[in-house]
Amino acid sequence: MRLLPIGACQPGMKLAKNIYDEDGRVLLGQDVELTATILARLNRYGIGFLYIRDPLTEDVHVQDLLSDETRVRASQTIRTQFSRLMGETLKSTTVSRPDLGSVFRRLLDLIIDDLSRNENAMSMVCDIQLADNYLYHHSLNVCTYSTMLGMMKGYTRDELSTLGLGALLHDIGKTKIRRSTLLKPGELSEEEFEEMKRHAKLGYDLLRVEPNIPLLAAHCAFQHHERLDGSGYPRGLKGAEIHEYARLVALIDSYDAMTSHRIYRQAMLPHQAMEILYGGAGGIYDKSMIELFRDKIAIYPIGVEVTLNTGESGVVVELNAHVPHRPVIRLFKDSEGVPYAAPRELDLSQTLTALISSVGHSRTEQTV
């Protein structure tokens, strides 16, 4: 399979991975043949990349972090609970509904179990999902990445559950923001931005009174926009004043926002987002957490096309867990762009003089 920008996909190509709807169910299954109508519709939904069948990489597969069952359960639970909250006020009674802690703890158990089974897997941006509401998909992504990072830090099951709840519900305060502001396609006005910033405190106020939500999880919502240098909000906390869980969620929140399609811009590829995170290391984000995340995230996802400093080009076909920034490349073209008679593989972890110089469908696209 290859990971192609949707602009490079053509009618007649076949999907190599499922595309999911906002409830986590399969919308378009693998092997579906793309048509001009399907491509136009996916483009309107903001899908930036597709996994495509390719005879030269037919043996290449991507391991999902979550099972189909867990993904469906998570998508439906998040959508149902968040949608309900959007119709309530902070003063609404909780007597008539199940408490959030009980609902989401059951979901966290499934997520932790799935990640435990895939503990050694490199984390991939591999689920392509139509998300009418970015908030739902983003919440699940941040939870998945944060829980995975907590496992790498050696957290206990109880600690993972608290962290996971905080990550899953970090943006729940946005259910109390006006939809006109939340879904605005353009730049927010100063007044709208101030309204949006209220979501951190609104989330904390909502979660801290829930009977089965740990206070630390509520503080993830409260603190996930705080920054080490004190430049964040809502309280301008610095350094150790920000809880470790919140510092972790803040990092993942930023990473997933950059690598997800937004109303106002296309998604970045992982290596681009990591460069931005490193630009804020030590001042905005916790450097040790960035390094830990870098060692687990697939900076160059399987299937993405790359060009080397030698001028040769090919596709990432395998990841090296010990050096994720130096994957195995299946080379198809020489430095002049002439196809090789037979593709050959180059392990960048074993050939230190070879470097990835650009990523994308063309050599001029998304230069590192």
Rosetta blueprint (number, residue, H / E / L):
1 M L
2 R E
3 L E
4 L E
5 P E
6 I H
7 G H
8 A H
9 C L
10 Q L
11 P L
12 G L
13 M L
14 K E
15 L E
16 A L
17 K L
18 N L
19 I E
20 Y E
21 D L
22 E L
23 D L
24 G L
25 R L
26 V E
27 L E
28 L E
29 G L
30 Q L
31 D L
32 V L
33 E E
34 L L
35 T L
36 A H
37 T H
38 I H
39 L H
40 A H
41 R H
42 L H
43 N H
44 R H
45 Y L
46 G L
47 I L
48 G L
49 F E
50 L E
51 Y E
52 I E
53 R L
54 D L
55 P H
56 L H
57 T H
58 E L
59 D L
60 V L
61 H L
62 V L
63 Q L
64 D L
65 L L
66 L L
67 S L
68 D H
69 E H
70 T H
71 R H
72 V H
73 R H
74 A H
75 S H
76 Q H
77 T H
78 I H
79 R H
80 T H
81 Q H
82 F H
83 S H
84 R H
85 L H
86 M H
87 G L
88 E L
89 T L
90 L L
91 K L
92 S L
93 T L
94 T L
95 V L
96 S L
97 R L
98 P L
99 D L
100 L H
101 G H
102 S H
103 V H
104 F H
105 R H
106 R H
107 L H
108 L H
109 D H
110 L H
111 I H
112 I H
113 D H
114 D H
115 L H
116 S H
117 R H
118 N L
119 E L
120 N L
121 A L
122 M L
123 S E
124 M L
125 V L
126 C L
127 D L
128 I E
129 Q E
130 L L
131 A L
132 D L
133 N L
134 Y H
135 L H
136 Y H
137 H H
138 H H
139 S H
140 L H
141 N H
142 V H
143 C H
144 T H
145 Y H
146 S H
147 T H
148 M H
149 L H
150 G H
151 M H
152 M H
153 K L
154 G L
155 Y L
156 T L
157 R H
158 D H
159 E H
160 L H
161 S H
162 T H
163 L H
164 G H
165 L H
166 G H
167 A H
168 L H
169 L L
170 H L
171 D L
172 I H
173 G H
174 K H
175 T H
176 K H
177 I L
178 R L
179 R H
180 S H
181 T H
182 L H
183 L L
184 K L
185 P L
186 G L
187 E L
188 L L
189 S L
190 E H
191 E H
192 E H
193 F H
194 E H
195 E H
196 M H
197 K H
198 R L
199 H H
200 A H
201 K H
202 L H
203 G H
204 Y H
205 D H
206 L H
207 L H
208 R L
209 V L
210 E L
211 P L
212 N L
213 I L
214 P L
215 L H
216 L H
217 A H
218 A H
219 H H
220 C H
221 A H
222 F H
223 Q H
224 H L
225 H L
226 E L
227 R L
228 L L
229 D L
230 G L
231 S L
232 G L
233 Y L
234 P L
235 R L
236 G L
237 L L
238 K L
239 G H
240 A H
241 E H
242 I L
243 H L
244 E H
245 Y H
246 A H
247 R H
248 L H
249 V H
250 A H
251 L H
252 I H
253 D H
254 S H
255 Y H
256 D H
257 A H
258 M H
259 T H
260 S L
261 H L
262 R E
263 I L
264 Y L
265 R E
266 Q L
267 A L
268 M L
269 L L
270 P H
271 H H
272 Q H
273 A H
274 M H
275 E H
276 I H
277 L H
278 Y H
279 G H
280 G L
281 A E
282 G L
283 G L
284 I L
285 Y E
286 D L
287 K H
288 S H
289 M H
290 I H
291 E H
292 L H
293 F H
294 R H
295 D L
296 K L
297 I E
298 A L
299 I L
300 Y L
301 P L
302 I L
303 G L
304 V E
305 E E
306 V E
307 T E
308 L E
309 N L
310 T L
311 G L
312 E L
313 S E
314 G E
315 V E
316 V E
317 V E
318 E E
319 L L
320 N L
321 A L
322 H L
323 V L
324 P L
325 H L
326 R L
327 P L
328 V E
329 I E
330 R E
331 L E
332 F E
333 K E
334 D L
335 S L
336 E L
337 G L
338 V L
339 P E
340 Y E
341 A E
342 A E
343 P E
344 R E
345 E E
346 L E
347 D E
348 L L
349 S L
350 Q L
351 T L
352 L L
353 T L
354 A L
355 L L
356 I E
357 S E
358 S E
359 V E
360 G L
361 H L
362 S L
363 R L
364 T L
365 E L
366 Q L
367 T E
368 V L
